[in-house]
């Protein structure tokens, strides 16, 4: 069950990050989601936008720890690390 719990945590972490990006755009941007993402790619702040969305990963991480589900929490942490590496690679390539 450890691999399955880790995978579930990973999916929750990725979903929380995507939700955080959309929440951040909807609260702080005057443009719609498509225009904001296109502007982020054009002006080079997409990585910062994704990193701000990763803040929402704190919520499922600490909920999983509180419920004593360490492997789910490890999956969320793994998703956060993978997203950080993806942002770093994106910054180097572009």
PDB file with one MODEL, atoms N, CA, C and O in Angstrom:
MODEL        1
ATOM      1  N   UNK A   1       0.810  -1.201   0.000  1.00  0.00           N
ATOM      2  CA  UNK A   1       0.000   0.000   0.000  1.00  0.00           C
ATOM      3  C   UNK A   1       0.849   1.257   0.000  1.00  0.00           C
ATOM      4  O   UNK A   1       0.324   2.337  -0.273  1.00  0.00           O
ATOM      5  N   UNK A   2       2.121   1.166   0.290  1.00  0.00           N
ATOM      6  CA  UNK A   2       2.949   2.360   0.389  1.00  0.00           C
ATOM      7  C   UNK A   2       3.065   3.085  -0.937  1.00  0.00           C
ATOM      8  O   UNK A   2       2.983   4.312  -0.974  1.00  0.00           O
ATOM      9  N   UNK A   3       3.255   2.350  -2.036  1.00  0.00           N
ATOM     10  CA  UNK A   3       3.384   2.982  -3.351  1.00  0.00           C
ATOM     11  C   UNK A   3       2.070   3.625  -3.773  1.00  0.00           C
ATOM     12  O   UNK A   3       2.062   4.700  -4.374  1.00  0.00           O
ATOM     13  N   UNK A   4       0.969   2.970  -3.460  1.00  0.00           N
ATOM     14  CA  UNK A   4      -0.334   3.527  -3.812  1.00  0.00           C
ATOM     15  C   UNK A   4      -0.614   4.789  -2.995  1.00  0.00           C
ATOM     16  O   UNK A   4      -1.136   5.766  -3.532  1.00  0.00           O
ATOM     17  N   UNK A   5      -0.277   4.781  -1.715  1.00  0.00           N
ATOM     18  CA  UNK A   5      -0.475   5.958  -0.876  1.00  0.00           C
ATOM     19  C   UNK A   5       0.419   7.105  -1.322  1.00  0.00           C
ATOM     20  O   UNK A   5       0.000   8.263  -1.310  1.00  0.00           O
ATOM     21  N   UNK A   6       1.635   6.791  -1.712  1.00  0.00           N
ATOM     22  CA  UNK A   6       2.562   7.802  -2.216  1.00  0.00           C
ATOM     23  C   UNK A   6       2.023   8.410  -3.512  1.00  0.00           C
ATOM     24  O   UNK A   6       2.097   9.623  -3.706  1.00  0.00           O
ATOM     25  N   UNK A   7       1.488   7.581  -4.387  1.00  0.00           N
ATOM     26  CA  UNK A   7       0.938   8.057  -5.653  1.00  0.00           C
ATOM     27  C   UNK A   7      -0.288   8.935  -5.428  1.00  0.00           C
ATOM     28  O   UNK A   7      -0.453   9.955  -6.097  1.00  0.00           O
ATOM     29  N   UNK A   8      -1.142   8.547  -4.498  1.00  0.00           N
ATOM     30  CA  UNK A   8      -2.319   9.364  -4.172  1.00  0.00           C
ATOM     31  C   UNK A   8      -1.887  10.720  -3.638  1.00  0.00           C
ATOM     32  O   UNK A   8      -2.452  11.745  -4.020  1.00  0.00           O
ATOM     33  N   UNK A   9      -0.898  10.737  -2.764  1.00  0.00           N
ATOM     34  CA  UNK A   9      -0.379  11.993  -2.248  1.00  0.00           C
ATOM     35  C   UNK A   9       0.224  12.853  -3.341  1.00  0.00           C
ATOM     36  O   UNK A   9       0.063  14.073  -3.342  1.00  0.00           O
ATOM     37  N   UNK A  10       0.926  12.208  -4.282  1.00  0.00           N
ATOM     38  CA  UNK A  10       1.500  12.930  -5.415  1.00  0.00           C
ATOM     39  C   UNK A  10       0.408  13.587  -6.249  1.00  0.00           C
ATOM     40  O   UNK A  10       0.527  14.753  -6.624  1.00  0.00           O
ATOM     41  N   UNK A  11      -0.651  12.844  -6.539  1.00  0.00           N
ATOM     42  CA  UNK A  11      -1.755  13.404  -7.322  1.00  0.00           C
ATOM     43  C   UNK A  11      -2.443  14.543  -6.583  1.00  0.00           C
ATOM     44  O   UNK A  11      -2.819  15.544  -7.192  1.00  0.00           O
ATOM     45  N   UNK A  12      -2.608  14.393  -5.278  1.00  0.00           N
ATOM     46  CA  UNK A  12      -3.211  15.467  -4.481  1.00  0.00           C
ATOM     47  C   UNK A  12      -2.316  16.700  -4.512  1.00  0.00           C
ATOM     48  O   UNK A  12      -2.816  17.821  -4.601  1.00  0.00           O
ATOM     49  N   UNK A  13      -1.007  16.508  -4.441  1.00  0.00           N
ATOM     50  CA  UNK A  13      -0.078  17.633  -4.489  1.00  0.00           C
ATOM     51  C   UNK A  13      -0.119  18.364  -5.813  1.00  0.00           C
ATOM     52  O   UNK A  13      -0.107  19.594  -5.846  1.00  0.00           O
ATOM     53  N   UNK A  14      -0.168  17.620  -6.903  1.00  0.00           N
ATOM     54  CA  UNK A  14      -0.245  18.246  -8.228  1.00  0.00           C
ATOM     55  C   UNK A  14      -1.583  18.972  -8.390  1.00  0.00           C
ATOM     56  O   UNK A  14      -1.627  20.082  -8.919  1.00  0.00           O
ATOM     57  N   UNK A  15      -2.670  18.347  -7.936  1.00  0.00           N
ATOM     58  CA  UNK A  15      -3.988  18.988  -8.030  1.00  0.00           C
ATOM     59  C   UNK A  15      -4.052  20.250  -7.174  1.00  0.00           C
ATOM     60  O   UNK A  15      -4.651  21.247  -7.577  1.00  0.00           O
ATOM     61  N   UNK A  16      -3.435  20.208  -5.995  1.00  0.00           N
ATOM     62  CA  UNK A  16      -3.415  21.394  -5.139  1.00  0.00           C
ATOM     63  C   UNK A  16      -2.608  22.513  -5.783  1.00  0.00           C
ATOM     64  O   UNK A  16      -2.970  23.684  -5.662  1.00  0.00           O
ATOM     65  N   UNK A  17      -1.525  22.169  -6.461  1.00  0.00           N
ATOM     66  CA  UNK A  17      -0.722  23.183  -7.130  1.00  0.00           C
ATOM     67  C   UNK A  17      -1.496  23.817  -8.278  1.00  0.00           C
ATOM     68  O   UNK A  17      -1.491  25.039  -8.430  1.00  0.00           O
ATOM     69  N   UNK A  18      -2.147  23.011  -9.072  1.00  0.00           N
ATOM     70  CA  UNK A  18      -2.951  23.544 -10.175  1.00  0.00           C
ATOM     71  C   UNK A  18      -4.079  24.413  -9.633  1.00  0.00           C
ATOM     72  O   UNK A  18      -4.359  25.482 -10.176  1.00  0.00           O
ATOM     73  N   UNK A  19      -4.720  23.960  -8.573  1.00  0.00           N
ATOM     74  CA  UNK A  19      -5.779  24.755  -7.952  1.00  0.00           C
ATOM     75  C   UNK A  19      -5.238  26.062  -7.398  1.00  0.00           C
ATOM     76  O   UNK A  19      -5.900  27.097  -7.480  1.00  0.00           O
ATOM     77  N   UNK A  20      -4.039  26.018  -6.834  1.00  0.00           N
ATOM     78  CA  UNK A  20      -3.427  27.231  -6.304  1.00  0.00           C
ATOM     79  C   UNK A  20      -3.118  28.237  -7.385  1.00  0.00           C
ATOM     80  O   UNK A  20      -3.284  29.439  -7.180  1.00  0.00           O
ATOM     81  N   UNK A  21      -2.667  27.763  -8.542  1.00  0.00           N
ATOM     82  CA  UNK A  21      -2.398  28.667  -9.659  1.00  0.00           C
ATOM     83  C   UNK A  21      -3.689  29.322 -10.122  1.00  0.00           C
ATOM     84  O   UNK A  21      -3.730  30.536 -10.318  1.00  0.00           O
ATOM     85  N   UNK A  22      -4.742  28.534 -10.299  1.00  0.00           N
ATOM     86  CA  UNK A  22      -6.012  29.094 -10.747  1.00  0.00           C
ATOM     87  C   UNK A  22      -6.607  30.030  -9.701  1.00  0.00           C
ATOM     88  O   UNK A  22      -7.189  31.058 -10.049  1.00  0.00           O
ATOM     89  N   UNK A  23      -6.466  29.684  -8.422  1.00  0.00           N
ATOM     90  CA  UNK A  23      -6.972  30.554  -7.363  1.00  0.00           C
ATOM     91  C   UNK A  23      -6.212  31.875  -7.341  1.00  0.00           C
ATOM     92  O   UNK A  23      -6.816  32.939  -7.205  1.00  0.00           O
ATOM     93  N   UNK A  24      -4.902  31.808  -7.475  1.00  0.00           N
ATOM     94  CA  UNK A  24      -4.096  33.027  -7.489  1.00  0.00           C
ATOM     95  C   UNK A  24      -4.467  33.914  -8.677  1.00  0.00           C
ATOM     96  O   UNK A  24      -4.594  35.129  -8.529  1.00  0.00           O
ATOM     97  N   UNK A  25      -4.639  33.314  -9.846  1.00  0.00           N
ATOM     98  CA  UNK A  25      -5.002  34.086 -11.033  1.00  0.00           C
ATOM     99  C   UNK A  25      -6.380  34.715 -10.858  1.00  0.00           C
ATOM    100  O   UNK A  25      -6.571  35.885 -11.191  1.00  0.00           O
ATOM    101  N   UNK A  26      -7.337  33.957 -10.344  1.00  0.00           N
ATOM    102  CA  UNK A  26      -8.691  34.482 -10.218  1.00  0.00           C
ATOM    103  C   UNK A  26      -8.793  35.588  -9.174  1.00  0.00           C
ATOM    104  O   UNK A  26      -9.642  36.471  -9.295  1.00  0.00           O
ATOM    105  N   UNK A  27      -7.938  35.552  -8.146  1.00  0.00           N
ATOM    106  CA  UNK A  27      -8.011  36.570  -7.105  1.00  0.00           C
ATOM    107  C   UNK A  27      -7.215  37.817  -7.472  1.00  0.00           C
ATOM    108  O   UNK A  27      -7.696  38.933  -7.275  1.00  0.00           O
ATOM    109  N   UNK A  28      -6.004  37.647  -8.004  1.00  0.00           N
ATOM    110  CA  UNK A  28      -5.101  38.770  -8.157  1.00  0.00           C
ATOM    111  C   UNK A  28      -4.933  39.292  -9.584  1.00  0.00           C
ATOM    112  O   UNK A  28      -4.219  40.275  -9.782  1.00  0.00           O
ATOM    113  N   UNK A  29      -5.550  38.684 -10.566  1.00  0.00           N
ATOM    114  CA  UNK A  29      -5.371  39.126 -11.946  1.00  0.00           C
ATOM    115  C   UNK A  29      -6.673  39.714 -12.471  1.00  0.00           C
ATOM    116  O   UNK A  29      -7.759  39.196 -12.208  1.00  0.00           O
ATOM    117  N   UNK A  30      -6.542  40.806 -13.217  1.00  0.00           N
ATOM    118  CA  UNK A  30      -7.723  41.409 -13.836  1.00  0.00           C
ATOM    119  C   UNK A  30      -8.123  40.674 -15.105  1.00  0.00           C
ATOM    120  O   UNK A  30      -9.277  40.740 -15.525  1.00  0.00           O
ATOM    121  N   UNK A  31      -7.167  39.968 -15.721  1.00  0.00           N
ATOM    122  CA  UNK A  31      -7.445  39.242 -16.958  1.00  0.00           C
ATOM    123  C   UNK A  31      -8.006  37.857 -16.639  1.00  0.00           C
ATOM    124  O   UNK A  31      -7.962  37.409 -15.493  1.00  0.00           O
ATOM    125  N   UNK A  32      -8.532  37.187 -17.660  1.00  0.00           N
ATOM    126  CA  UNK A  32      -9.003  35.827 -17.444  1.00  0.00           C
ATOM    127  C   UNK A  32      -7.808  34.868 -17.410  1.00  0.00           C
ATOM    128  O   UNK A  32      -6.664  35.284 -17.590  1.00  0.00           O
ATOM    129  N   UNK A  33      -8.081  33.610 -17.183  1.00  0.00           N
ATOM    130  CA  UNK A  33      -7.023  32.621 -16.959  1.00  0.00           C
ATOM    131  C   UNK A  33      -6.167  32.432 -18.214  1.00  0.00           C
ATOM    132  O   UNK A  33      -4.939  32.403 -18.126  1.00  0.00           O
ATOM    133  N   UNK A  34      -6.799  32.305 -19.369  1.00  0.00           N
ATOM    134  CA  UNK A  34      -6.048  32.091 -20.610  1.00  0.00           C
ATOM    135  C   UNK A  34      -5.115  33.256 -20.918  1.00  0.00           C
ATOM    136  O   UNK A  34      -3.953  33.056 -21.270  1.00  0.00           O
ATOM    137  N   UNK A  35      -5.632  34.474 -20.783  1.00  0.00           N
ATOM    138  CA  UNK A  35      -4.810  35.648 -21.073  1.00  0.00           C
ATOM    139  C   UNK A  35      -3.672  35.795 -20.063  1.00  0.00           C
ATOM    140  O   UNK A  35      -2.563  36.189 -20.425  1.00  0.00           O
ATOM    141  N   UNK A  36      -3.947  35.481 -18.808  1.00  0.00           N
ATOM    142  CA  UNK A  36      -2.908  35.585 -17.786  1.00  0.00           C
ATOM    143  C   UNK A  36      -1.796  34.575 -18.035  1.00  0.00           C
ATOM    144  O   UNK A  36      -0.619  34.917 -17.921  1.00  0.00           O
ATOM    145  N   UNK A  37      -2.150  33.338 -18.373  1.00  0.00           N
ATOM    146  CA  UNK A  37      -1.121  32.329 -18.645  1.00  0.00           C
ATOM    147  C   UNK A  37      -0.327  32.672 -19.904  1.00  0.00           C
ATOM    148  O   UNK A  37       0.887  32.468 -19.943  1.00  0.00           O
ATOM    149  N   UNK A  38      -0.996  33.190 -20.927  1.00  0.00           N
ATOM    150  CA  UNK A  38      -0.282  33.595 -22.141  1.00  0.00           C
ATOM    151  C   UNK A  38       0.655  34.765 -21.840  1.00  0.00           C
ATOM    152  O   UNK A  38       1.778  34.809 -22.343  1.00  0.00           O
ATOM    153  N   UNK A  39       0.201  35.701 -21.031  1.00  0.00           N
ATOM    154  CA  UNK A  39       1.045  36.828 -20.645  1.00  0.00           C
ATOM    155  C   UNK A  39       2.222  36.365 -19.787  1.00  0.00           C
ATOM    156  O   UNK A  39       3.322  36.906 -19.894  1.00  0.00           O
ATOM    157  N   UNK A  40       1.992  35.369 -18.941  1.00  0.00           N
ATOM    158  CA  UNK A  40       3.071  34.842 -18.098  1.00  0.00           C
ATOM    159  C   UNK A  40       4.146  34.167 -18.944  1.00  0.00           C
ATOM    160  O   UNK A  40       5.334  34.300 -18.653  1.00  0.00           O
ATOM    161  N   UNK A  41       3.747  33.454 -19.973  1.00  0.00           N
ATOM    162  CA  UNK A  41       4.719  32.816 -20.859  1.00  0.00           C
ATOM    163  C   UNK A  41       5.472  33.870 -21.661  1.00  0.00           C
ATOM    164  O   UNK A  41       6.687  33.775 -21.835  1.00  0.00           O
ATOM    165  N   UNK A  42       4.755  34.862 -22.142  1.00  0.00           N
ATOM    166  CA  UNK A  42       5.375  35.913 -22.954  1.00  0.00           C
ATOM    167  C   UNK A  42       6.380  36.730 -22.154  1.00  0.00           C
ATOM    168  O   UNK A  42       7.478  37.014 -22.634  1.00  0.00           O
ATOM    169  N   UNK A  43       6.009  37.105 -20.943  1.00  0.00           N
ATOM    170  CA  UNK A  43       6.851  37.985 -20.121  1.00  0.00           C
ATOM    171  C   UNK A  43       7.790  37.234 -19.183  1.00  0.00           C
ATOM    172  O   UNK A  43       8.574  37.863 -18.472  1.00  0.00           O
ATOM    173  N   UNK A  44       7.730  35.921 -19.166  1.00  0.00           N
ATOM    174  CA  UNK A  44       8.705  35.124 -18.436  1.00  0.00           C
ATOM    175  C   UNK A  44       8.474  34.989 -16.947  1.00  0.00           C
ATOM    176  O   UNK A  44       9.433  34.802 -16.198  1.00  0.00           O
ATOM    177  N   UNK A  45       7.238  35.078 -16.491  1.00  0.00           N
ATOM    178  CA  UNK A  45       6.987  34.874 -15.071  1.00  0.00           C
ATOM    179  C   UNK A  45       6.077  33.672 -14.792  1.00  0.00           C
ATOM    180  O   UNK A  45       5.403  33.618 -13.763  1.00  0.00           O
ATOM    181  N   UNK A  46       6.068  32.732 -15.704  1.00  0.00           N
ATOM    182  CA  UNK A  46       5.263  31.525 -15.506  1.00  0.00           C
ATOM    183  C   UNK A  46       5.777  30.698 -14.330  1.00  0.00           C
ATOM    184  O   UNK A  46       4.986  30.159 -13.557  1.00  0.00           O
ATOM    185  N   UNK A  47       7.091  30.599 -14.194  1.00  0.00           N
ATOM    186  CA  UNK A  47       7.660  29.844 -13.079  1.00  0.00           C
ATOM    187  C   UNK A  47       7.283  30.439 -11.735  1.00  0.00           C
ATOM    188  O   UNK A  47       7.012  29.707 -10.783  1.00  0.00           O
ATOM    189  N   UNK A  48       7.265  31.744 -11.654  1.00  0.00           N
ATOM    190  CA  UNK A  48       6.870  32.408 -10.408  1.00  0.00           C
ATOM    191  C   UNK A  48       5.404  32.156 -10.101  1.00  0.00           C
ATOM    192  O   UNK A  48       5.025  31.985  -8.942  1.00  0.00           O
ATOM    193  N   UNK A  49       4.587  32.134 -11.133  1.00  0.00           N
ATOM    194  CA  UNK A  49       3.162  31.882 -10.960  1.00  0.00           C
ATOM    195  C   UNK A  49       2.919  30.459 -10.455  1.00  0.00           C
ATOM    196  O   UNK A  49       2.085  30.239  -9.576  1.00  0.00           O
ATOM    197  N   UNK A  50       3.643  29.506 -11.010  1.00  0.00           N
ATOM    198  CA  UNK A  50       3.518  28.114 -10.567  1.00  0.00           C
ATOM    199  C   UNK A  50       4.037  27.953  -9.138  1.00  0.00           C
ATOM    200  O   UNK A  50       3.459  27.212  -8.343  1.00  0.00           O
ATOM    201  N   UNK A  51       5.118  28.643  -8.819  1.00  0.00           N
ATOM    202  CA  UNK A  51       5.667  28.568  -7.463  1.00  0.00           C
ATOM    203  C   UNK A  51       4.689  29.151  -6.445  1.00  0.00           C
ATOM    204  O   UNK A  51       4.564  28.622  -5.340  1.00  0.00           O
ATOM    205  N   UNK A  52       4.002  30.219  -6.796  1.00  0.00           N
ATOM    206  CA  UNK A  52       2.995  30.766  -5.893  1.00  0.00           C
ATOM    207  C   UNK A  52       1.821  29.809  -5.726  1.00  0.00           C
ATOM    208  O   UNK A  52       1.219  29.748  -4.655  1.00  0.00           O
ATOM    209  N   UNK A  53       1.494  29.067  -6.771  1.00  0.00           N
ATOM    210  CA  UNK A  53       0.434  28.070  -6.661  1.00  0.00           C
ATOM    211  C   UNK A  53       0.817  26.913  -5.760  1.00  0.00           C
ATOM    212  O   UNK A  53      -0.051  26.254  -5.188  1.00  0.00           O
ATOM    213  N   UNK A  54       2.117  26.661  -5.629  1.00  0.00           N
ATOM    214  CA  UNK A  54       2.585  25.555  -4.791  1.00  0.00           C
ATOM    215  C   UNK A  54       2.405  25.846  -3.306  1.00  0.00           C
ATOM    216  O   UNK A  54       2.516  24.937  -2.484  1.00  0.00           O
ATOM    217  N   UNK A  55       2.134  27.074  -2.956  1.00  0.00           N
ATOM    218  CA  UNK A  55       1.886  27.405  -1.545  1.00  0.00           C
ATOM    219  C   UNK A  55       0.675  26.642  -1.027  1.00  0.00           C
ATOM    220  O   UNK A  55       0.606  26.306   0.155  1.00  0.00           O
ATOM    221  N   UNK A  56      -0.270  26.371  -1.906  1.00  0.00           N
ATOM    222  CA  UNK A  56      -1.474  25.648  -1.489  1.00  0.00           C
ATOM    223  C   UNK A  56      -1.175  24.202  -1.097  1.00  0.00           C
ATOM    224  O   UNK A  56      -2.029  23.545  -0.501  1.00  0.00           O
ATOM    225  N   UNK A  57       0.015  23.689  -1.415  1.00  0.00           N
ATOM    226  CA  UNK A  57       0.389  22.323  -1.034  1.00  0.00           C
ATOM    227  C   UNK A  57       0.575  22.177   0.472  1.00  0.00           C
ATOM    228  O   UNK A  57       0.566  21.058   0.985  1.00  0.00           O
ATOM    229  N   UNK A  58       0.742  23.282   1.184  1.00  0.00           N
ATOM    230  CA  UNK A  58       0.852  23.195   2.637  1.00  0.00           C
ATOM    231  C   UNK A  58      -0.396  22.581   3.264  1.00  0.00           C
ATOM    232  O   UNK A  58      -0.310  21.818   4.226  1.00  0.00           O
ATOM    233  N   UNK A  59      -1.544  22.919   2.712  1.00  0.00           N
ATOM    234  CA  UNK A  59      -2.808  22.448   3.289  1.00  0.00           C
ATOM    235  C   UNK A  59      -2.925  20.922   3.282  1.00  0.00           C
ATOM    236  O   UNK A  59      -3.109  20.341   4.351  1.00  0.00           O
ATOM    237  N   UNK A  60      -2.829  20.236   2.124  1.00  0.00           N
ATOM    238  CA  UNK A  60      -2.947  18.774   2.190  1.00  0.00           C
ATOM    239  C   UNK A  60      -1.775  18.119   2.916  1.00  0.00           C
ATOM    240  O   UNK A  60      -1.944  17.068   3.536  1.00  0.00           O
ATOM    241  N   UNK A  61      -0.590  18.725   2.848  1.00  0.00           N
ATOM    242  CA  UNK A  61       0.564  18.152   3.536  1.00  0.00           C
ATOM    243  C   UNK A  61       0.310  18.068   5.041  1.00  0.00           C
ATOM    244  O   UNK A  61       0.505  17.013   5.646  1.00  0.00           O
ATOM    245  N   UNK A  62      -0.116  19.156   5.637  1.00  0.00           N
ATOM    246  CA  UNK A  62      -0.329  19.148   7.077  1.00  0.00           C
ATOM    247  C   UNK A  62      -1.597  18.398   7.483  1.00  0.00           C
ATOM    248  O   UNK A  62      -1.680  17.872   8.593  1.00  0.00           O
ATOM    249  N   UNK A  63      -2.580  18.348   6.591  1.00  0.00           N
ATOM    250  CA  UNK A  63      -3.768  17.527   6.875  1.00  0.00           C
ATOM    251  C   UNK A  63      -3.387  16.049   6.905  1.00  0.00           C
ATOM    252  O   UNK A  63      -3.829  15.308   7.783  1.00  0.00           O
ATOM    253  N   UNK A  64      -2.571  15.624   5.952  1.00  0.00           N
ATOM    254  CA  UNK A  64      -2.134  14.235   5.938  1.00  0.00           C
ATOM    255  C   UNK A  64      -1.271  13.910   7.157  1.00  0.00           C
ATOM    256  O   UNK A  64      -1.377  12.818   7.716  1.00  0.00           O
ATOM    257  N   UNK A  65      -0.432  14.833   7.564  1.00  0.00           N
ATOM    258  CA  UNK A  65       0.370  14.592   8.767  1.00  0.00           C
ATOM    259  C   UNK A  65      -0.507  14.516  10.005  1.00  0.00           C
ATOM    260  O   UNK A  65      -0.278  13.681  10.879  1.00  0.00           O
ATOM    261  N   UNK A  66      -1.506  15.379  10.086  1.00  0.00           N
ATOM    262  CA  UNK A  66      -2.413  15.385  11.240  1.00  0.00           C
ATOM    263  C   UNK A  66      -3.205  14.078  11.320  1.00  0.00           C
ATOM    264  O   UNK A  66      -3.491  13.587  12.412  1.00  0.00           O
ATOM    265  N   UNK A  67      -3.558  13.517  10.156  1.00  0.00           N
ATOM    266  CA  UNK A  67      -4.309  12.260  10.114  1.00  0.00           C
ATOM    267  C   UNK A  67      -3.401  11.037  10.188  1.00  0.00           C
ATOM    268  O   UNK A  67      -3.865   9.905  10.057  1.00  0.00           O
ATOM    269  N   UNK A  68      -2.102  11.268  10.400  1.00  0.00           N
ATOM    270  CA  UNK A  68      -1.105  10.200  10.534  1.00  0.00           C
ATOM    271  C   UNK A  68      -1.004   9.357   9.256  1.00  0.00           C
ATOM    272  O   UNK A  68      -0.911   8.131   9.311  1.00  0.00           O
ATOM    273  N   UNK A  69      -1.026  10.036   8.115  1.00  0.00           N
ATOM    274  CA  UNK A  69      -0.870   9.386   6.821  1.00  0.00           C
ATOM    275  C   UNK A  69       0.434   9.884   6.203  1.00  0.00           C
ATOM    276  O   UNK A  69       0.439  10.736   5.314  1.00  0.00           O
ATOM    277  N   UNK A  70       1.529   9.332   6.694  1.00  0.00           N
ATOM    278  CA  UNK A  70       2.845   9.825   6.303  1.00  0.00           C
ATOM    279  C   UNK A  70       3.143   9.616   4.827  1.00  0.00           C
ATOM    280  O   UNK A  70       3.782  10.468   4.209  1.00  0.00           O
ATOM    281  N   UNK A  71       2.704   8.522   4.251  1.00  0.00           N
ATOM    282  CA  UNK A  71       3.009   8.260   2.849  1.00  0.00           C
ATOM    283  C   UNK A  71       2.245   9.202   1.923  1.00  0.00           C
ATOM    284  O   UNK A  71       2.762   9.586   0.874  1.00  0.00           O
ATOM    285  N   UNK A  72       1.041   9.574   2.289  1.00  0.00           N
ATOM    286  CA  UNK A  72       0.327  10.591   1.520  1.00  0.00           C
ATOM    287  C   UNK A  72       1.080  11.916   1.598  1.00  0.00           C
ATOM    288  O   UNK A  72       1.247  12.598   0.587  1.00  0.00           O
ATOM    289  N   UNK A  73       1.532  12.280   2.793  1.00  0.00           N
ATOM    290  CA  UNK A  73       2.285  13.524   2.966  1.00  0.00           C
ATOM    291  C   UNK A  73       3.593  13.482   2.184  1.00  0.00           C
ATOM    292  O   UNK A  73       4.009  14.496   1.623  1.00  0.00           O
ATOM    293  N   UNK A  74       4.242  12.329   2.140  1.00  0.00           N
ATOM    294  CA  UNK A  74       5.462  12.201   1.341  1.00  0.00           C
ATOM    295  C   UNK A  74       5.168  12.392  -0.143  1.00  0.00           C
ATOM    296  O   UNK A  74       5.979  12.965  -0.871  1.00  0.00           O
ATOM    297  N   UNK A  75       4.027  11.920  -0.583  1.00  0.00           N
ATOM    298  CA  UNK A  75       3.637  12.118  -1.980  1.00  0.00           C
ATOM    299  C   UNK A  75       3.431  13.588  -2.311  1.00  0.00           C
ATOM    300  O   UNK A  75       3.826  14.047  -3.382  1.00  0.00           O
ATOM    301  N   UNK A  76       2.811  14.328  -1.394  1.00  0.00           N
ATOM    302  CA  UNK A  76       2.642  15.767  -1.597  1.00  0.00           C
ATOM    303  C   UNK A  76       4.002  16.450  -1.642  1.00  0.00           C
ATOM    304  O   UNK A  76       4.233  17.326  -2.475  1.00  0.00           O
ATOM    305  N   UNK A  77       4.898  16.054  -0.751  1.00  0.00           N
ATOM    306  CA  UNK A  77       6.243  16.620  -0.743  1.00  0.00           C
ATOM    307  C   UNK A  77       6.990  16.273  -2.028  1.00  0.00           C
ATOM    308  O   UNK A  77       7.711  17.111  -2.569  1.00  0.00           O
ATOM    309  N   UNK A  78       6.825  15.057  -2.515  1.00  0.00           N
ATOM    310  CA  UNK A  78       7.447  14.645  -3.772  1.00  0.00           C
ATOM    311  C   UNK A  78       6.910  15.461  -4.939  1.00  0.00           C
ATOM    312  O   UNK A  78       7.670  15.840  -5.830  1.00  0.00           O
ATOM    313  N   UNK A  79       5.616  15.734  -4.946  1.00  0.00           N
ATOM    314  CA  UNK A  79       5.024  16.559  -6.005  1.00  0.00           C
ATOM    315  C   UNK A  79       5.592  17.972  -5.959  1.00  0.00           C
ATOM    316  O   UNK A  79       5.873  18.567  -6.999  1.00  0.00           O
ATOM    317  N   UNK A  80       5.759  18.503  -4.762  1.00  0.00           N
ATOM    318  CA  UNK A  80       6.315  19.846  -4.621  1.00  0.00           C
ATOM    319  C   UNK A  80       7.758  19.903  -5.113  1.00  0.00           C
ATOM    320  O   UNK A  80       8.156  20.866  -5.768  1.00  0.00           O
ATOM    321  N   UNK A  81       8.528  18.887  -4.803  1.00  0.00           N
ATOM    322  CA  UNK A  81       9.920  18.839  -5.259  1.00  0.00           C
ATOM    323  C   UNK A  81       9.979  18.689  -6.776  1.00  0.00           C
ATOM    324  O   UNK A  81      10.793  19.343  -7.428  1.00  0.00           O
ATOM    325  N   UNK A  82       9.133  17.842  -7.342  1.00  0.00           N
ATOM    326  CA  UNK A  82       9.107  17.670  -8.802  1.00  0.00           C
ATOM    327  C   UNK A  82       8.718  18.968  -9.502  1.00  0.00           C
ATOM    328  O   UNK A  82       9.269  19.297 -10.553  1.00  0.00           O
ATOM    329  N   UNK A  83       7.781  19.701  -8.929  1.00  0.00           N
ATOM    330  CA  UNK A  83       7.372  20.974  -9.516  1.00  0.00           C
ATOM    331  C   UNK A  83       8.513  21.984  -9.422  1.00  0.00           C
ATOM    332  O   UNK A  83       8.730  22.757 -10.355  1.00  0.00           O
ATOM    333  N   UNK A  84       9.238  21.985  -8.312  1.00  0.00           N
ATOM    334  CA  UNK A  84      10.380  22.893  -8.166  1.00  0.00           C
ATOM    335  C   UNK A  84      11.466  22.572  -9.184  1.00  0.00           C
ATOM    336  O   UNK A  84      12.063  23.481  -9.762  1.00  0.00           O
ATOM    337  N   UNK A  85      11.725  21.296  -9.406  1.00  0.00           N
ATOM    338  CA  UNK A  85      12.720  20.895 -10.407  1.00  0.00           C
ATOM    339  C   UNK A  85      12.248  21.281 -11.812  1.00  0.00           C
ATOM    340  O   UNK A  85      13.041  21.735 -12.636  1.00  0.00           O
ATOM    341  N   UNK A  86      10.960  21.098 -12.075  1.00  0.00           N
ATOM    342  CA  UNK A  86      10.422  21.473 -13.385  1.00  0.00           C
ATOM    343  C   UNK A  86      10.541  22.981 -13.615  1.00  0.00           C
ATOM    344  O   UNK A  86      10.841  23.412 -14.729  1.00  0.00           O
ATOM    345  N   UNK A  87      10.312  23.780 -12.584  1.00  0.00           N
ATOM    346  CA  UNK A  87      10.463  25.228 -12.705  1.00  0.00           C
ATOM    347  C   UNK A  87      11.923  25.583 -12.969  1.00  0.00           C
ATOM    348  O   UNK A  87      12.210  26.444 -13.800  1.00  0.00           O
ATOM    349  N   UNK A  88      12.844  24.930 -12.270  1.00  0.00           N
ATOM    350  CA  UNK A  88      14.273  25.198 -12.474  1.00  0.00           C
ATOM    351  C   UNK A  88      14.705  24.832 -13.891  1.00  0.00           C
ATOM    352  O   UNK A  88      15.461  25.574 -14.520  1.00  0.00           O
ATOM    353  N   UNK A  89      14.234  23.703 -14.394  1.00  0.00           N
ATOM    354  CA  UNK A  89      14.582  23.294 -15.756  1.00  0.00           C
ATOM    355  C   UNK A  89      13.975  24.284 -16.759  1.00  0.00           C
ATOM    356  O   UNK A  89      14.618  24.644 -17.745  1.00  0.00           O
ATOM    357  N   UNK A  90      12.757  24.712 -16.510  1.00  0.00           N
ATOM    358  CA  UNK A  90      12.100  25.687 -17.388  1.00  0.00           C
ATOM    359  C   UNK A  90      12.882  27.000 -17.422  1.00  0.00           C
ATOM    360  O   UNK A  90      13.023  27.615 -18.479  1.00  0.00           O
ATOM    361  N   UNK A  91      13.384  27.421 -16.277  1.00  0.00           N
ATOM    362  CA  UNK A  91      14.170  28.666 -16.207  1.00  0.00           C
ATOM    363  C   UNK A  91      15.481  28.533 -16.974  1.00  0.00           C
ATOM    364  O   UNK A  91      15.910  29.476 -17.639  1.00  0.00           O
ATOM    365  N   UNK A  92      16.117  27.370 -16.885  1.00  0.00           N
ATOM    366  CA  UNK A  92      17.397  27.169 -17.570  1.00  0.00           C
ATOM    367  C   UNK A  92      17.187  27.090 -19.080  1.00  0.00           C
ATOM    368  O   UNK A  92      17.977  27.643 -19.846  1.00  0.00           O
ATOM    369  N   UNK A  93      16.142  26.416 -19.505  1.00  0.00           N
ATOM    370  CA  UNK A  93      15.895  26.230 -20.933  1.00  0.00           C
ATOM    371  C   UNK A  93      15.457  27.536 -21.590  1.00  0.00           C
ATOM    372  O   UNK A  93      15.879  27.838 -22.707  1.00  0.00           O
ATOM    373  N   UNK A  94      14.625  28.303 -20.915  1.00  0.00           N
ATOM    374  CA  UNK A  94      14.124  29.526 -21.552  1.00  0.00           C
ATOM    375  C   UNK A  94      14.899  30.760 -21.179  1.00  0.00           C
ATOM    376  O   UNK A  94      14.581  31.854 -21.645  1.00  0.00           O
TER     377      UNK A  94
ENDMDL
END
